[in-house]
């Protein structure tokens, strides 16, 4: 039962709903979830994928399991992807996840069962059904309800809409229509944003604090050279110091 597994994992991670509700900004929620999962043994890397339709992938491994997120997707989507990929790792199955989950309908057998489980696990961990039912106000217009609940749980609108679909508050047609509209709106807003930013800060975000702390601790102890540090990050040696300043 994905609900039972999600509850057990949330308990293992030590994150209460009160903790989650205290994260007022989606940026804080993403940072906190990433840190918590990394502290429990799973590296989470980020990169802007050329394939816009891929939200993330994972590599299941007994010693070094990892999750890779598409940094081009919305932060709320990245949060969901963390736990979808975590479910894959718990099932010891590596996987690639698309932004639009209609691809699941083209799968069959075990592959389909795994994707359905991973989606339900992620949705249940982030928005437990038992709590969601208590806060649900069916009298609200759907889009207003989705907006309110997604902000409370710091999740994507799709996660909340899926919950409403499961409760038959919205139809499959309306669900697919709204998801497509939101995805198109996000793509348009992303195309209007200015490019650029701090290169070193971006690299630090891509690799994450857990990896950077491990890497630079080896460097500070003399176990590896600055050239090796650069090689592990796939950057030039002259840029290592710039990334180093973003270690916290």
N, C-alpha and C positions, 0 to 999 in steps of 0.2 A: 504494500500500500504506500504510494508516494507521500501521502499525508503523514503517515507514521514515521517514515524515513526522514522527511523534512523536519518534523518536530524533534527527532533524535539528533539530527545534525545541528539544528539551531541551538539545542541544549548543549551539545558538545562544544560549539563555538563560543558559547557563553554570551549570546546577544539576546537581550529581552526586547519586547516590543517597545517598552519605555525608552530603551537606548535608541532604537530605530526612530521613534517619533521625535527624539531630541535633535536629530540631524535635519536642520531646517533647509539646508541647500542640497541640491542633488549632487553637487561637487563633493560636499562633505560625506554624503552617503556612499558615493563611489569610492572615495579615498579610504573610508573606514572599513567597508566590506572587503576591499582589496587587501588592506593591511591585515585584517583578521584572518582571512583565508591563507595569506602568505605565512603568517605566524604559525599556522598549523600544517606547514610543510609543502605547500603548493606554490610554485613560482607563477606569477601572473605578469606577462609581458604585453606591451601594446605596440601597435604600428598602424600607420594609415595604409590600408590594403588598396591595391589597384582594383580589386574586385569589390565593387560597392555592395553587391548582393550577399557577401559573406560577413557575418557578424563576429565570428570567432571560430577557433578550433582548439582542440586539446590533444595532448599526447599522454596516454596512460602509461605509467611506469612505476615499478615497485619502489624505486629509490628517489627518482626525480620527476614526478609528474608535473606537468606545466599546462597553463592556459594561455592562449594568445588572443587578445581582443583587437577588433578593428577600431582604431581610434577615430575613424571617420564617422562612426555611428553615434547616435545620441548617447549621452552619459547614462540616461535611464536604461537604454538598450544594453549598454555595457554591463550594468549591474545584473540584469537578467542573464546575460551571456555567461557571466562568472558562474552562476549557479546551474545553468543548463550544462556547462562544460564540467562543473564539479560532479554532477550526476553521472556523466559519462565516465569520469575517473573512478567514481565509486563502483560503477559497473565494470570497471577495467576494460572499457572500450574507447579507443580514440575516436574522434569524430570532428566533422566540419558542420557548422550551423549557418543556415541562411537567415537573412533578415526577415523575409516573408516565409512564414511556416506552411504555406500551401504546398510546398514540395513534399511534405509528409504524406499527402494524399496519393502520391505516386510511388511510395514505398510499399513494401509488403513484408509479411513474416516478422522475423526477429528485428530487422532494421527499423521497421515501422513501430514496433512495440517499444524499442529503446528510445526513439525520438519522442513518442508520446509520454513515456515515463519521465524523461528529462525535462520536458516542458511543464508537466504537472508538478514535479518536484520543485523546480525553480519558482513557479507561481505560488505553491503552497508555503515554501520557506519564507518568501518575501511578504506574502499576504495570507496568513493562516485563515482558513475558511471559518473557523470558530470565532475569531475576532472580527473578521469581515462582516459576518452576518449580524453582529451586534451593532455595528456602525452604519449599516446599510439603510438608506432612506429611499425606498422605491418610488416615493411620490416626486422626487426630484427629476427634472429632465435628464435624459441619459448623459448628454455631453457635460452638463454641469456636475452630475454625480461622478462621472469619470475624472473630471478635473479635480474635484475636492478630494476624492479618495487617493488618486495618484500622488497628490502633494503630501497627504498625510503619511503614506507608506514610503515615499520617495522611490516610486517605481514608474515605469512607462504607462501611458494610457492604455496600451494594448493589454498589459497584465490585468488591469481592472476590467477592461471590456471583456476579456476572456472569462473572468469570474462571473460577469453578468450574463454572458452567453451560456455558461454552465448552469446558471439558475433560470435560464430561459426568459430573462428579462429583456434580452435583445435577440434578434434572429440571426441565423448564419449569414443571411444576405446583408443585414445592416452591419454585422461585425466586419465582414470582408470589405464592404464599401468604406467604412470609417477608417480601417487600417490602411487601405490604399490611399485615401485622402491625406491622412497624417504623414504617410511616407513621402508622398509627393510634396507636401508642404515643407517637410524637413529638407528634402533635396533642394528645393528652391531657395530656402533660407540659407542653406550651406553654401550655395553657389554665389550668394550675394556677399558673403563674408570676405573680408580682406585677408590675403595670404600673408605669411610672414611669422613673426613671433621670435622668441628667444631660442636659438638653436640648441644651446646647452640645456635649457630648462626642458625643452621638448624631449631631448635624448634621456634626461633623467626620468621624465614621466614615462617614457617608453619602457625603460628597463625596471623601474621601481626601486624603492629603497632597500628591500631585502636583498636583491641581487647586487646593487651597488655597494651596500655595506659589506657583503661577503667578498666581493671583488677587491675593494680597496683595503680591507683588512689583510688580505693576502699580499697586497702591494706594500702596505706599511710594515709588514713583518719581514719583508725582503724575499718572500717566496716566489714572487713573479716580478717581472720588469714592467716599466711603463709601456713598452712596446707590446707586451703580452696583454696588458690591460686594454690597450687600444684594439688589439686583435679580438678580444672577447666581445667588445662593444661594436666592432666593425666601423671604427672611426679612426682618424689620423691621430698619431701620438701627440701632436701639438694641441689637440682639442681635449685631451684628458683632463687637464687642469680646469678647464671651463666647466666640464660636467661635474668635477669633484666638488665645486663650490655649492652644488645643490643637494649634497648629502646632508640628511638631517639626523 
